[in-house]
Amino acid sequence: MDRNQLRKWFEDPVKMGHKYSLGAVYFCTGCGIIEVPPVITARWDAERFGVVPVATPRQANLFLITGYVSVKTLRAIIRTYEQMPDPKYLVGFGSCPINGGMYWDSYNTIKHLDKYVPVDGWIAGCMPRPEAIFIAVTHLWTLIDKDMADGYKRYKKYYKQYRRNQEMVLPNIEWPPLYPID
Amino acid sequence: MVRHVLELILVPFLALIIGLFLLGLARKVIARIHWRYGPPLLQPVIDIIRLFSQKSVSHGKIFDLGVLISLIGSFLVILFLPFGVFTPLAGSGGLLVILYVMLFAPIGIALSGGEGANPNISIGISRKLILSLSYEIPFLFILLSVMTYYHTISIVGAVNSQQTGGWALFSWPLVLPGVAYFMILPAMLGLRPFDMATAPQEISSGPQTEYGGKYLALVTIEHGLAIFIGIGLFVNLFLGGGNLWGSSVNSFLNTGWGVLISPVIFFLKMLIVFLLGLFIHAVFPRFRMEQAIKYLWRWPTLIAFVGLVIVLIVK
């Protein structure tokens, strides 16, 4: 952690600000959310690393998908993700958003979340321990340092493909495209 | 003349720094009370750097202007507030001006939130306005008793009277108004148990729901300034501003040293009052609206009214 190195703050305040102030929206989709209260309260205290839960997507820049994603939930996830201001980072928590997990043959569960929204990182496990969130945050710092946490850029670049995938599972999306499609 | 211009620039700047410091201190102290390690003291500054560098969504011209109105209103109140020996505009205004200009900040946020058109914002603003209706009545009684006791509407006059006659909180006719002010202080600052207006768990942070990016940064700054104003007014009216106890000690404040020392004394007094408020904030749950009104219209109003009657009898 290089939060106390003043030289880096003067060199690139924007990058350091994004690293050490993460307003997180915890998307309570499944059982994964049960690991979050210990993380933000006295036992593990995520606030010492600057990770604070915020109430609305407008104030956030970290989006945590905790648990399986059903087709109905995907609609809310896409809307929330599009409401967050750039730069924004999305992390899938648990094995369900990665490949469906124990819902691998379910008829109404999304198997691969990154087909529909860009994911910057995964936390594998069923369930991951609360420490895994901290490991994910430190990995995210490394990615931000190397400009590799570019999910929001990918979303803009490949929006046509993302939107097509979204429309395949959600036949009647009621909101207009976020970015112009050719 | 030069000193006047310097004060006009320096005092809002100092208020900004102190407000952000108090915000950071609040997060750290609450964390320590929860037996957590807590964020660094400069976390609000880090947040503001992050928020200014994020893209933000505007909902129209009034949405932008409202935030600016509330920010400018807060800076204006600070200019009318004596800060130690610095009195940028305080000589020309009085408590009545402060009473009026203090309304700018909530009205700006209300205008801006109306343009945001989110139901959570409407609930938050209505809660904020009802709450301010509840604490304005004891607040008016308190200001009336202070003005009656010192025979002046000038806040500088009230501070100067305390320089020779001892602090208002410890001169017995003004004890009750001082206690009442401390009881409504959490409601003025939006601390628990009176943080219904920005309750993140109920109405997703109320008026701030649609603010992201630079808007949230400006609102955070405005919140810091609001804390400075609420506590600064208490310190000026009841704890003698930048003065120490007793006229013999205070004589050196009129020399050149006063410029350096009296802001420090003022800041230390603010720190003590703010910490007392935080201890309440950290352990209390949130009131419901009707509980808050019942409390504010009963106890602080009663105490302030009795105080006003005592002041009227004594004078």
HADDOCK unambig.tbl for C-alpha pairs under 7 A between the chains (distance, minus, plus):
assign (segid A and resid 14 and name CA) (segid B and resid 49 and name CA) 6.67 0.50 0.50
assign (segid A and resid 14 and name CA) (segid B and resid 50 and name CA) 6.39 0.50 0.50
assign (segid A and resid 14 and name CA) (segid B and resid 53 and name CA) 6.23 0.50 0.50
assign (segid A and resid 17 and name CA) (segid B and resid 46 and name CA) 5.43 0.50 0.50
assign (segid A and resid 17 and name CA) (segid B and resid 47 and name CA) 6.78 0.50 0.50
assign (segid A and resid 17 and name CA) (segid B and resid 49 and name CA) 5.62 0.50 0.50
assign (segid A and resid 17 and name CA) (segid B and resid 50 and name CA) 4.59 0.50 0.50
assign (segid A and resid 18 and name CA) (segid B and resid 50 and name CA) 5.36 0.50 0.50
assign (segid A and resid 21 and name CA) (segid B and resid 46 and name CA) 6.27 0.50 0.50
assign (segid A and resid 21 and name CA) (segid B and resid 47 and name CA) 5.47 0.50 0.50
assign (segid A and resid 21 and name CA) (segid B and resid 50 and name CA) 6.63 0.50 0.50
assign (segid A and resid 42 and name CA) (segid B and resid 34 and name CA) 6.32 0.50 0.50
assign (segid A and resid 42 and name CA) (segid B and resid 35 and name CA) 6.12 0.50 0.50
assign (segid A and resid 42 and name CA) (segid B and resid 36 and name CA) 5.07 0.50 0.50
assign (segid A and resid 45 and name CA) (segid B and resid 36 and name CA) 6.13 0.50 0.50
assign (segid A and resid 47 and name CA) (segid B and resid 38 and name CA) 5.89 0.50 0.50
assign (segid A and resid 47 and name CA) (segid B and resid 39 and name CA) 5.46 0.50 0.50
assign (segid A and resid 48 and name CA) (segid B and resid 37 and name CA) 6.24 0.50 0.50
assign (segid A and resid 48 and name CA) (segid B and resid 38 and name CA) 4.70 0.50 0.50
assign (segid A and resid 48 and name CA) (segid B and resid 39 and name CA) 4.02 0.50 0.50
assign (segid A and resid 48 and name CA) (segid B and resid 40 and name CA) 6.90 0.50 0.50
assign (segid A and resid 49 and name CA) (segid B and resid 39 and name CA) 6.58 0.50 0.50
assign (segid A and resid 50 and name CA) (segid B and resid 39 and name CA) 6.17 0.50 0.50
assign (segid A and resid 55 and name CA) (segid B and resid 200 and name CA) 5.54 0.50 0.50
assign (segid A and resid 55 and name CA) (segid B and resid 204 and name CA) 4.80 0.50 0.50
assign (segid A and resid 55 and name CA) (segid B and resid 205 and name CA) 6.25 0.50 0.50
assign (segid A and resid 56 and name CA) (segid B and resid 204 and name CA) 6.13 0.50 0.50
assign (segid A and resid 56 and name CA) (segid B and resid 209 and name CA) 6.08 0.50 0.50
assign (segid A and resid 58 and name CA) (segid B and resid 210 and name CA) 6.17 0.50 0.50
assign (segid A and resid 58 and name CA) (segid B and resid 211 and name CA) 6.22 0.50 0.50
assign (segid A and resid 58 and name CA) (segid B and resid 212 and name CA) 4.62 0.50 0.50
assign (segid A and resid 59 and name CA) (segid B and resid 211 and name CA) 6.70 0.50 0.50
assign (segid A and resid 59 and name CA) (segid B and resid 212 and name CA) 4.68 0.50 0.50
assign (segid A and resid 59 and name CA) (segid B and resid 213 and name CA) 6.88 0.50 0.50
assign (segid A and resid 85 and name CA) (segid B and resid 54 and name CA) 6.28 0.50 0.50
assign (segid A and resid 85 and name CA) (segid B and resid 55 and name CA) 5.33 0.50 0.50
assign (segid A and resid 85 and name CA) (segid B and resid 56 and name CA) 5.77 0.50 0.50
assign (segid A and resid 85 and name CA) (segid B and resid 213 and name CA) 7.00 0.50 0.50
assign (segid A and resid 86 and name CA) (segid B and resid 54 and name CA) 5.73 0.50 0.50
assign (segid A and resid 86 and name CA) (segid B and resid 55 and name CA) 5.41 0.50 0.50
assign (segid A and resid 87 and name CA) (segid B and resid 54 and name CA) 6.28 0.50 0.50
